[in-house]
Amino acid sequence: MPRAENIANRDRAQAVWELLQHHAGEHFITAKGLPYTYCIRGWELFVDRRAKSITFSTVAAALRRIDELLAAGEAITGPKMIGCYGASYLYPVFLALGVFPAPPQTADGQLAIEELAHAAPAAEEITNGV
Protein backbone atom coordinates (compact mmCIF):
# COMPACT_ATOMS: atom_id res chain seq x y z
CA MET A 1 0.00 0.00 0.00
CA PRO A 2 1.48 3.42 -0.95
CA ARG A 3 2.37 5.76 1.86
CA ALA A 4 1.06 9.32 1.85
CA GLU A 5 4.56 10.78 1.52
CA ASN A 6 5.24 8.57 -1.52
CA ILE A 7 2.04 9.82 -3.15
CA ALA A 8 3.03 13.43 -2.42
CA ASN A 9 6.52 12.81 -3.85
CA ARG A 10 5.05 11.16 -6.94
CA ASP A 11 2.63 14.08 -7.47
CA ARG A 12 5.51 16.56 -7.19
CA ALA A 13 7.65 14.49 -9.54
CA GLN A 14 4.75 14.33 -12.00
CA ALA A 15 4.30 18.12 -11.83
CA VAL A 16 8.02 18.69 -12.44
CA TRP A 17 7.96 16.14 -15.29
CA GLU A 18 5.16 18.12 -16.93
CA LEU A 19 7.29 21.28 -16.61
CA LEU A 20 10.21 19.41 -18.16
CA GLN A 21 7.96 18.38 -21.06
CA HIS A 22 6.88 21.98 -21.56
CA HIS A 23 10.49 23.23 -21.72
CA ALA A 24 11.86 20.42 -23.91
CA GLY A 25 13.85 21.80 -26.83
CA GLU A 26 14.94 24.96 -25.01
CA HIS A 27 18.64 25.73 -24.70
CA PHE A 28 20.42 25.31 -21.38
CA ILE A 29 24.02 25.41 -20.19
CA THR A 30 25.61 23.05 -17.69
CA ALA A 31 27.46 24.44 -14.66
CA LYS A 32 30.66 23.85 -16.66
CA GLY A 33 29.38 25.95 -19.56
CA LEU A 34 28.40 23.23 -22.03
CA PRO A 35 25.28 24.02 -24.11
CA TYR A 36 22.56 21.40 -24.47
CA THR A 37 18.91 20.77 -25.17
CA TYR A 38 16.75 17.80 -24.29
CA CYS A 39 13.67 16.01 -25.52
CA ILE A 40 11.27 13.71 -23.72
CA ARG A 41 9.99 10.43 -25.10
CA GLY A 42 7.56 8.66 -22.81
CA TRP A 43 9.09 8.56 -19.34
CA GLU A 44 12.64 9.25 -20.50
CA LEU A 45 14.52 12.52 -20.94
CA PHE A 46 17.20 12.49 -23.64
CA VAL A 47 19.96 15.11 -23.57
CA ASP A 48 21.54 15.88 -26.94
CA ARG A 49 25.02 15.44 -25.41
CA ARG A 50 24.37 11.86 -24.17
CA ALA A 51 23.04 8.61 -25.61
CA LYS A 52 21.67 7.31 -22.31
CA SER A 53 18.38 8.68 -21.00
CA ILE A 54 17.40 10.16 -17.64
CA THR A 55 14.28 8.37 -16.46
CA PHE A 56 11.27 9.68 -14.57
CA SER A 57 12.33 7.64 -11.54
CA THR A 58 15.75 9.33 -11.60
CA VAL A 59 14.06 12.73 -11.68
CA ALA A 60 11.87 11.68 -8.73
CA ALA A 61 14.96 10.52 -6.80
CA ALA A 62 16.72 13.82 -7.56
CA LEU A 63 13.71 15.74 -6.24
CA ARG A 64 13.73 13.68 -3.03
CA ARG A 65 17.44 14.45 -2.58
CA ILE A 66 16.82 18.16 -3.18
CA ASP A 67 14.05 18.11 -0.57
CA GLU A 68 16.40 16.42 1.94
CA LEU A 69 19.07 19.03 1.35
CA LEU A 70 16.64 21.93 1.65
CA ALA A 71 15.12 20.45 4.82
CA ALA A 72 18.64 20.31 6.29
CA GLY A 73 19.09 24.01 5.45
CA GLU A 74 21.70 23.39 2.77
CA ALA A 75 21.96 25.50 -0.38
CA ILE A 76 22.16 23.44 -3.54
CA THR A 77 25.33 24.85 -5.03
CA GLY A 78 25.98 22.42 -7.85
CA PRO A 79 24.96 19.24 -9.61
CA LYS A 80 27.13 16.97 -7.46
CA MET A 81 24.91 17.76 -4.49
CA ILE A 82 21.96 16.12 -6.27
CA GLY A 83 23.98 12.93 -6.65
CA CYS A 84 22.17 11.08 -9.44
CA TYR A 85 22.79 10.13 -13.04
CA GLY A 86 22.30 13.18 -15.25
CA ALA A 87 22.56 15.69 -12.39
CA SER A 88 24.75 17.99 -14.50
CA TYR A 89 21.81 18.34 -16.91
CA LEU A 90 18.99 18.32 -14.37
CA TYR A 91 20.60 20.97 -12.14
CA PRO A 92 20.41 23.93 -14.58
CA VAL A 93 16.91 22.97 -15.72
CA PHE A 94 15.63 22.56 -12.15
CA LEU A 95 17.21 25.89 -11.27
CA ALA A 96 15.61 27.64 -14.26
CA LEU A 97 12.22 26.11 -13.38
CA GLY A 98 12.48 27.24 -9.76
CA VAL A 99 12.56 23.73 -8.28
CA PHE A 100 15.02 25.05 -5.69
CA PRO A 101 16.35 28.51 -4.83
CA ALA A 102 19.42 29.80 -6.63
CA PRO A 103 22.67 29.51 -4.70
CA PRO A 104 24.24 32.74 -3.52
CA GLN A 105 26.55 34.45 -5.99
CA THR A 106 30.24 33.82 -5.36
CA ALA A 107 32.41 36.48 -3.76
CA ASP A 108 34.53 36.79 -6.92
CA GLY A 109 31.47 37.86 -8.91
CA GLN A 110 30.92 34.73 -10.97
CA LEU A 111 27.58 34.60 -12.72
CA ALA A 112 24.83 32.94 -10.76
CA ILE A 113 23.78 29.64 -12.35
CA GLU A 114 20.27 30.87 -13.20
CA GLU A 115 21.84 33.48 -15.46
CA LEU A 116 23.63 30.69 -17.30
CA ALA A 117 20.63 28.38 -17.55
CA HIS A 118 19.19 30.04 -20.68
CA ALA A 119 22.32 31.81 -21.88
CA ALA A 120 23.21 29.08 -24.38
CA PRO A 121 23.58 30.30 -27.95
CA ALA A 122 20.86 29.31 -30.35
CA ALA A 123 21.47 26.03 -32.18
CA GLU A 124 22.16 27.83 -35.44
CA GLU A 125 24.89 29.89 -33.75
CA ILE A 126 26.55 26.70 -32.55
CA THR A 127 26.41 24.98 -35.93
CA ASN A 128 27.39 28.10 -37.88
CA GLY A 129 30.46 28.57 -35.71
CA VAL A 130 31.83 25.13 -36.63
N, C-alpha and C positions, 0 to 999 in steps of 0.2 A: 504494500500500500504506500503511495507517495506521501512524503511528509510535506507539511505546509511550506517549509522553507525551500524545499526542492521545487515546488510549484511556483513560488515567487521567483526563484532564480531562473526557472525555465521561461516564465513570462517576460522577465527582464531580458534574457538572452534572445527571446523571440523578437522583442521590440527593437533591440540593437541590430539583430539580423535584418529586420525590415529597413532600418536606416542604412545599413551597409548595402542592401539591394538598391535603394534609392540613389546612393552616391557612387555606384559602380560606374567605371569608365572615367571618373574624374582623376585628375593628376595630383599625386602626393609625392612627398620627399621623405626618405628615411632620415633618422637622426644623424646618419653619416653623410647625408646629402645626395643619395641616389634616387633619381626620379623613377616613379612607377605608377601603374594603374592596376586595377583589378576588375575581374568580372565574377559573377556568381552563376553557377549552374547547379540547380537543385539545392543541396545542403553543403555545397563546397564553394570556397572562395579561391579563385586562381589569380595569383599575382603574375604580371607579365615578365617578371625577372626570375621566376621559379617554375619548375615543371610539377612539383608536388603541391597539392591543394591544402588549404587550411579549412578544416571541417567546422560545422556548427558546434559540435561538442568541444572542440578546441577553443572556440570563441566563448562558449559558456564557461569553460574552466578559467580562461583569462579574466572574465568578468568576476568570477568568484575570488580570484587572487587579488584583483584590484580592490574589491570590497574589503577583503581582509587587511590589505595595506592601509586603506583609508580609515578603517575602524581602529587601527593601531596608531593613527595620527601621522602616518608616513606620507610624504609627498612622493608621487610617482615621477621620478626624474629621468627615466629612460626605459627602453624596451627590456633590458635584462631583469628589471624588477618584476615584470609580468611573468617571466619564466616559463614560456610555452613555445612550441613550434610556431614560427611565423610572427613572433612578438615584434620584430623589427618593422614589420609591415602593419600589424594591428595597432601599434602604439601611435603613430602619427594620425591614423584614421580615427581612432578612439578619441584622441586629443581634439581633433578638428570637430568631431561630433559632440563634444562636451561630455563624454562618458566619465571623465575625471577632470579635476581642475588642473590648469597649466602649472608646471613647476615654476618656482621663482626664477627670474632672470639671473644669470651669473654675474658676479662682481666685475668681470672683465668686459661686460657689455655684449656678450654673445647674444645672437637673436634667440628669442624664446621659440620653442618648438612649434607653437601654434602658428607663428609667422612663416615657418618653413613648410607647414603641412600642405598648403595650396600654392606654394611659390614655384612649383616645378614648371619648366617651360612647356609650352604646348607641344604635342607630339610632332607637329610639322617642323618646329624649331629644332627638335632633337634630330630628326632624320635629315633635315636640310644641312645641319652642321657637320654631317659625316662625310 
